Amino acid sequence: MKPSVESSRTQEKKYIFVVETDEVVRSALQFMLRSENETCGLASLEQAYAKGREWTPDLVLLGAAIVQAHGLHVLGDIAAHLRGAKILLVADSPDDPLAQACLACGAHDVLGKPIAVKSVRSKVDVLLVRRKLPVATSDVLATALR
């Protein structure tokens, strides 16, 4: 099964690291994103930092288990090692206390499970500024920032 691709989006491929300890989730996310992006699946932060010396990602999809193993400070470490990369946390639920703490400590958004092609691509497109937030979400966000 080949994912569908909008031709206008294939010309602007972005670099994405999928840093996830669960091989099945990591592979699924790579598969969902590879037709529109250069993706690299990595099982650890050490691998991500090493790969980051070759090319800097625009976005890091980060498994919540990595934050659990290393602590919240890991978000600052990622920002320092992979400068300019946005962080999308992959968690069981966006309402999970760890996910909320990650948002407060530097993660840009949370992708809740179960993962689906449409939701993954939508979140990635918003973070990579390929698509604007839906109007209702934009209004809520603007009100919250006031």
Helices and strands as residue ranges (DSSP letters): H 7-10, E 14-19, H 23-33, E 37-42, H 45-52, E 59-63, H 64-70, H 74-81, E 86-91, H 97-104, E 109-112, H 117-127, H 135-145
